[in-house]
Amino acid sequence: MDKKWNLQDIKPPKRPSRITRTSAPMDTEEPERVSESRVPAAPRIRSSNSRPGKRHIWVAVLIFLFLAVLGVVIGTFIGGAKVTVFPRWREPVVNAALEAKRQATGNELAYEIITFEAEGERQVAATGQEQVTEQATGELTIYKTTPGEERLIKNTRFESADGHIFRITESAVVPGATTDSGGKSVPGSVNAKVFAEEAGPEYNLAAGARFTVPGFRENDLTDLYDAIYAENPSAISGGFDGPRYIVDENEMQSALSSLRTELKEALMQRVNSEKPAGFTVLESSYTYAYTTLPGEAVGEGQVKVKEKVALKVPLFKDDALASYIAKSVVPGYDNEPVRIENAAESLSFEYLDQATIESDLAAKESINFRLTGKPRLIWVYDAEQLKKDLAGAPKTAINTVLGGYPAIEKATATIRPFWARSFPEDSADITIIESVGQ
C-alpha cells in the first residue's frame, strides 16, 4: 500500500553558508559556486621625501636656469636700440630770381665752375682741297698779385713757357689784389680773348698753360712783370697751316651735330660721376663751347672730321644752397643747418640772360638765374652725437635728450631685449632711422 506524504515530511534543501573570503576551489568536476564580497583597498599616500618628487623639483630648477642663460644670451647678441627720428621739414613753393657770385661774401650765394672736355670724330667724303692758314685762338685769365689795377692795351703780348706769343684782342683792366676775411691775399683777375701771333698747329695749347707779359721785362718793369701773369682755363686751338680737305656743308653739319650730341651726353655723365662730394649740379645750368678741329685724310676721298666740346657748369655747395633757399622762401627761418632732398630732381634752373648759355662761364664773376619747384627742406642734426647722448641713458630720458636737438620734432625708441629699461652703453648698438613726411 502506498505511503502517503504530507507537506511536513518534505525537508527544504540546506543552503550553503556565505563565505566572506575567497577559498581555493575543490578538485571536483563541478566546483561549488561561491559569492565573494570585496572590500575596497585604502589609498596609498606617497611621502614627500619620495624619489619622484625630488625629480620634479630638479626639472623646475633646470628650466629656470636655462631661461636665465637664454635671457643673457639674447641680451648679449640681439640687444640694442632703434630710434626713429622725425626731423623738422618744409616743402615751400619756390619761384625766385636769384644771383650767385664767384667771390661771394656775407649772405651772398657762392658758386664754382667745373669744366670737362671731350673730343670725337666722324668720317665723311671730301669734295676737294684748299690751302688754309689760321691762327689759334682762345682765352686767358689774367691775374695781378699786388694792390691797384693795371690797364693792358689792345694787342698786349703774352708769352707761353715754350716761347709762343699771343695777343689780347681788346684792352683789359686787371683789378688789384684784395685781402679776404682771414687776412689772405686774393689776386685780382680778368678774362681776355687772345689770338696767336702766327698761324700753325704749334700754337694749339692744352688748358692750364702759364703766360707772362714780356713787355714788362723788356722795359725793366720788374714789379709788374712779377705781379701780372695769365693762365688759359681751356685749350687754345684752331691753329693750322697747310692743305685742308673740303667737305660738303650739309654733310659736315650732319656729322658735327651727331658728334656734339654724343659728346654732350658723355660729358653730362662725367659731371654726375665726377663732381665733388657735397656739391649740387642743377639741370639746365650746363653751358657748352664747340671747336671744330682740322680734318685729315684717311683714304681716297675720305676725311676725318674732329670736334671738341667743352662743358662748363656752376656748382653750388649743398648746405649753402639749401640755406639760401630757406632764407628766401621759409618764414621764420633763422639760419639753422638744412639740406635739400633730391635738389636736382625737385628744382628747375633757368638763366635769366639766355646769352649766358653761349658765353664762357669762367669769364663771369656772377650769374643770374631763376629757380622753380617744390624742394623738401630738412633740418639737419648730428646723428652720431645723438647716439652718444642716448648711450646708457634711461629710456624715459629720450625727451630730455631731444631738448638739445631743435632740428628734431619728436622721436620714438624700441629697446631690445624688451625688459631692458635703458639704452645700450655702446652707442654703436643704437640705430638711428630718419622718417620725413610720415
C-alpha positions in Angstrom: 0.0 0.0 0.0 1.4 3.2 -1.0 2.8 5.6 1.7 1.2 8.9 1.8 3.4 12.0 2.2 2.3 15.3 3.7 4.0 18.6 3.5 5.7 18.4 6.8 7.6 15.4 5.7 9.4 17.3 2.9 12.6 19.0 4.1 13.8 22.0 2.3 17.3 21.8 0.8 20.2 23.1 3.0 21.6 26.4 1.9 25.4 26.9 1.8 26.8 29.4 4.3 28.1 32.8 2.8 31.8 32.9 2.6 33.5 36.2 3.2 36.8 35.4 1.7 37.9 33.5 -1.3 38.5 29.8 -1.0 40.5 27.7 -3.2 38.2 25.6 -5.4 38.0 21.9 -4.7 39.2 19.4 -7.0 35.8 18.3 -8.2 34.2 18.0 -11.5 31.7 20.8 -10.8 33.2 23.3 -8.3 30.8 24.9 -5.9 29.8 28.4 -6.9 30.9 30.9 -4.3 29.9 34.6 -4.0 32.7 37.0 -2.8 32.3 40.2 -1.0 35.2 42.7 -1.9 36.4 45.3 0.5 37.9 48.4 -1.3 41.6 49.0 -0.6 42.7 52.1 1.2 44.5 54.7 -1.0 48.3 54.8 -0.7 49.8 58.1 0.3 53.2 59.0 -1.2 55.7 60.5 1.1 57.0 64.0 0.2 60.5 62.6 0.6 59.8 60.0 -2.2 62.1 59.9 -5.2 59.7 61.1 -7.9 59.0 64.4 -6.1 62.7 65.3 -6.0 62.9 64.8 -9.7 60.2 67.3 -10.4 62.0 70.0 -8.3 65.3 69.5 -10.2 63.4 69.8 -13.6 62.0 73.1 -12.5 65.4 74.4 -11.4 67.0 73.4 -14.7 64.2 75.1 -16.7 64.7 78.3 -14.7 68.5 78.2 -15.2 68.0 77.6 -18.9 65.7 80.6 -19.3 68.1 82.8 -17.3 71.0 81.8 -19.5 68.9 82.3 -22.6 67.9 85.8 -21.5 71.6 86.7 -21.0 72.4 85.3 -24.5 69.5 87.3 -26.1 70.6 90.4 -24.3 74.2 90.0 -25.4 73.7 89.1 -29.0 70.5 90.7 -30.1 70.3 93.5 -27.6 70.3 97.1 -29.0 68.0 100.0 -29.6 66.3 101.5 -32.7 65.5 105.2 -32.5 63.1 106.6 -35.2 63.7 110.4 -35.6 61.2 112.8 -37.1 63.2 115.9 -38.1 61.7 119.3 -38.9 60.9 119.7 -42.6 59.1 122.0 -45.0 58.1 121.9 -48.7 57.9 125.5 -49.8 56.9 126.5 -53.3 60.0 128.2 -54.9 59.7 130.7 -57.8 62.6 133.1 -57.2 65.1 135.1 -59.2 68.5 134.6 -57.6 72.1 135.8 -58.0 75.2 133.9 -57.3 78.8 135.2 -57.2 82.2 133.6 -57.7 83.6 135.7 -54.9 80.6 135.7 -52.5 80.7 137.5 -49.1 78.3 137.6 -46.2 74.8 136.3 -47.1 75.5 136.0 -50.8 75.3 132.7 -52.7 78.6 131.4 -53.9 79.3 129.1 -56.8 82.3 127.4 -58.5 82.9 126.4 -62.1 83.7 122.9 -63.2 84.9 122.2 -66.7 85.0 119.0 -68.7 86.2 118.5 -72.3 85.8 115.7 -74.8 86.7 115.1 -78.4 85.2 112.9 -81.1 85.5 112.2 -84.8 83.4 111.1 -87.8 84.5 110.0 -91.3 82.9 111.9 -94.3 83.5 112.2 -98.0 85.7 115.1 -99.3 85.0 117.1 -102.4 88.4 118.7 -102.8 91.3 120.5 -101.1 92.2 124.1 -100.2 95.2 125.8 -98.7 94.4 127.1 -95.2 96.3 129.4 -92.9 94.7 130.0 -89.5 95.8 131.4 -86.2 95.0 129.6 -82.9 92.5 131.4 -80.6 91.4 131.1 -77.0 91.0 132.9 -73.7 93.3 133.9 -70.9 92.6 134.7 -67.2 94.9 137.5 -66.3 95.9 137.8 -62.6 97.5 140.6 -60.5 99.0 139.8 -57.1 99.6 143.3 -55.9 97.1 146.1 -55.0 96.0 148.6 -57.6 94.5 148.0 -61.0 96.6 147.9 -64.2 95.3 148.6 -67.8 96.6 146.5 -70.6 96.2 147.9 -74.1 94.9 146.0 -77.1 97.4 143.6 -78.6 99.4 143.3 -75.4 101.7 140.3 -75.8 101.5 137.3 -73.6 104.3 134.6 -73.8 103.8 130.9 -73.0 106.5 128.9 -71.2 107.6 127.4 -74.6 108.0 130.9 -76.2 104.8 131.2 -78.2 103.4 134.7 -78.4 99.7 135.5 -78.1 98.0 138.9 -78.1 94.8 140.1 -76.4 92.1 141.2 -78.8 90.8 144.1 -76.7 92.2 146.3 -73.9 91.7 144.9 -70.4 91.8 146.3 -66.9 93.3 143.9 -64.3 92.0 144.6 -60.8 94.5 144.6 -57.9 94.7 142.0 -55.2 92.4 142.1 -52.2 92.5 140.6 -48.7 89.9 138.1 -47.6 88.3 137.8 -44.1 91.1 135.5 -43.0 93.8 138.0 -43.9 94.9 136.1 -47.0 95.8 138.0 -50.2 93.5 137.2 -53.2 94.7 138.1 -56.7 92.5 140.3 -58.9 91.6 138.7 -62.2 90.0 139.4 -65.6 89.4 137.3 -68.7 90.5 138.3 -72.2 90.3 136.8 -75.6 93.7 136.1 -77.3 95.0 135.0 -80.7 98.3 133.5 -81.8 100.9 135.8 -83.3 101.4 133.4 -86.1 99.5 130.6 -87.9 100.2 127.0 -87.3 99.2 124.0 -85.2 102.2 124.5 -82.8 100.1 127.3 -81.2 97.4 124.9 -80.1 97.9 124.6 -76.3 96.2 122.5 -73.7 94.4 124.2 -70.8 96.5 125.3 -67.8 99.5 126.8 -69.6 101.1 129.8 -67.8 101.9 133.1 -69.5 103.9 136.3 -68.7 104.0 139.8 -70.2 107.4 140.1 -72.0 106.9 143.8 -72.5 107.3 144.5 -68.7 110.6 142.6 -68.7 111.8 144.4 -71.8 111.1 147.8 -70.2 112.6 146.8 -66.8 109.2 146.9 -65.1 110.2 144.1 -62.8 107.5 144.6 -60.2 104.7 144.5 -62.8 106.4 141.5 -64.6 106.4 139.6 -61.3 102.9 140.7 -60.3 100.9 140.0 -63.5 100.6 136.6 -65.1 97.9 134.6 -67.0 96.6 131.1 -67.5 94.3 129.6 -70.1 91.3 128.0 -68.4 90.5 126.0 -71.6 92.5 124.8 -74.6 93.7 127.3 -77.2 93.0 125.8 -80.6 92.4 126.3 -84.3 96.0 126.9 -85.4 96.5 125.5 -88.9 98.8 126.0 -91.9 98.6 123.7 -94.9 96.1 122.0 -97.3 92.7 121.2 -95.9 90.1 118.9 -97.4 86.8 120.4 -98.5 83.6 118.7 -97.2 80.1 119.3 -98.4 78.5 121.8 -95.9 75.3 119.7 -95.3 77.3 116.5 -94.7 79.7 118.4 -92.4 76.8 119.8 -90.3 75.2 116.4 -90.0 78.4 114.9 -88.8 79.1 117.7 -86.4 75.5 117.5 -85.0 75.8 113.8 -84.4 79.3 114.3 -82.7 78.1 117.1 -80.5 75.1 115.1 -79.2 77.3 112.1 -78.4 79.9 114.2 -76.7 77.4 116.2 -74.7 75.8 113.0 -73.3 79.2 111.7 -72.4 80.2 114.9 -70.6 76.9 115.1 -68.6 77.6 111.5 -67.4 81.1 112.6 -66.3 79.6 115.6 -64.4 77.3 113.3 -62.4 80.0 110.8 -61.6 83.0 113.1 -61.1 81.5 116.2 -59.4 83.0 116.8 -56.0 81.1 115.4 -53.0 78.9 117.9 -51.2 78.0 119.9 -54.3 74.8 120.2 -56.3 74.5 120.5 -60.1 71.2 121.8 -61.3 69.7 120.6 -64.6 69.7 123.2 -67.5 72.7 125.0 -66.0 75.1 123.4 -68.4 76.9 125.5 -71.0 78.8 124.2 -74.0 81.6 125.6 -76.3 82.3 123.8 -79.6 85.5 123.7 -81.5 85.8 122.1 -84.9 89.3 120.7 -85.3 91.2 120.4 -88.6 90.2 117.3 -90.6 92.7 114.8 -92.0 92.7 112.4 -95.0 92.1 108.8 -94.1 91.8 107.3 -97.5 90.9 108.1 -101.1 88.3 111.0 -100.9 87.7 110.4 -97.2 88.2 113.0 -94.4 88.1 112.5 -90.6 86.1 115.3 -89.1 87.0 116.2 -85.5 85.0 118.1 -82.9 85.8 119.2 -79.4 83.1 120.1 -76.8 83.9 121.9 -73.5 81.2 121.7 -70.9 81.1 124.3 -68.1 78.6 124.2 -65.2 78.2 126.1 -61.9 78.5 124.0 -58.7 76.7 125.0 -55.5 77.6 123.7 -52.1 74.7 121.6 -50.8 74.3 123.3 -47.4 74.8 126.8 -48.8 72.2 126.4 -51.5 69.7 124.9 -49.0 70.2 127.6 -46.5 70.0 130.3 -49.2 66.6 129.0 -50.5 65.3 128.6 -46.9 66.2 132.2 -46.2 64.4 133.3 -49.3 61.1 131.4 -49.0 60.7 130.0 -45.5 59.1 132.4 -43.0 60.9 132.4 -39.6 64.0 130.6 -40.9 66.9 131.5 -38.6 70.0 130.3 -40.4 69.7 126.7 -39.0 71.6 124.0 -40.9 69.3 122.5 -43.5 69.6 120.2 -46.5 67.6 119.7 -49.7 66.3 116.2 -50.5 66.9 115.5 -54.2 67.7 119.1 -55.2 68.5 118.1 -58.9 65.0 116.5 -59.3 62.9 119.0 -57.4 64.3 122.3 -58.7 64.3 123.7 -62.2 67.1 126.1 -63.3 66.9 128.8 -65.9 69.4 131.5 -66.8 67.7 135.0 -66.8 70.1 136.1 -69.6 70.0 133.4 -72.3 73.2 134.7 -73.7 74.9 133.2 -70.7 74.4 129.8 -72.2 76.6 130.7 -75.2 79.2 132.6 -73.2 82.2 131.4 -71.2 81.1 130.9 -67.6 84.7 131.1 -66.5 84.8 134.7 -67.7 81.9 135.8 -65.5 82.0 136.9 -61.9 78.3 136.3 -61.3 75.2 134.6 -62.8 71.5 135.5 -62.6 69.0 132.7 -62.7 65.5 131.6 -61.7 64.7 128.6 -59.6 61.3 127.0 -59.5 60.0 123.9 -57.9 58.9 122.4 -54.5 62.0 121.2 -52.8 61.9 119.3 -49.5 64.0 121.2 -46.9 65.0 119.1 -43.9 66.6 120.4 -40.8 70.0 118.8 -40.0 71.1 117.2 -36.7 74.2 115.3 -35.6 73.1 111.6 -35.6 76.3 110.3 -34.2 76.2 112.8 -31.3 72.6 111.9 -30.6 73.6 108.2 -30.3 76.4 109.1 -27.8 73.9 111.3 -25.8 71.5 108.4 -25.6 74.0 105.7 -24.7 73.4 104.3 -21.2 70.5 106.7 -20.5 67.2 105.5 -19.2 64.5 105.0 -21.9 62.4 107.7 -20.2 65.2 110.3 -20.7 64.8 110.4 -24.5 62.6 113.6 -24.4 65.2 115.3 -22.2 68.0 114.4 -24.6 65.9 115.7 -27.6 65.7 119.0 -25.9 69.2 119.7 -27.1 68.2 119.0 -30.7 65.9 121.7 -32.0 66.1 120.2 -35.5 64.1 117.1 -34.3 60.4 117.4 -33.7 60.0 114.0 -32.0 61.5 110.5 -31.8 60.4 107.1 -30.7 62.6 104.3 -29.3 62.5 100.5 -29.3 65.0 98.7 -27.0 66.0 95.0 -27.1 65.5 92.8 -25.1 62.1 94.0 -24.2 62.7 94.0 -20.5 65.6 96.5 -20.8 64.9 99.9 -19.3 67.8 101.8 -20.6 69.7 102.4 -23.9 72.8 100.3 -24.6 76.0 101.5 -23.1 77.8 101.3 -26.5 76.5 103.9 -29.0 77.3 101.6 -31.8 74.4 99.4 -30.7 72.0 102.3 -31.3 70.5 102.6 -34.8 69.0 105.9 -36.0 66.3 105.7 -38.6 65.0 109.0 -40.1 61.4 109.4 -41.0 60.4 112.5 -43.0 56.9 113.4 -44.1 55.3 110.5 -42.2 
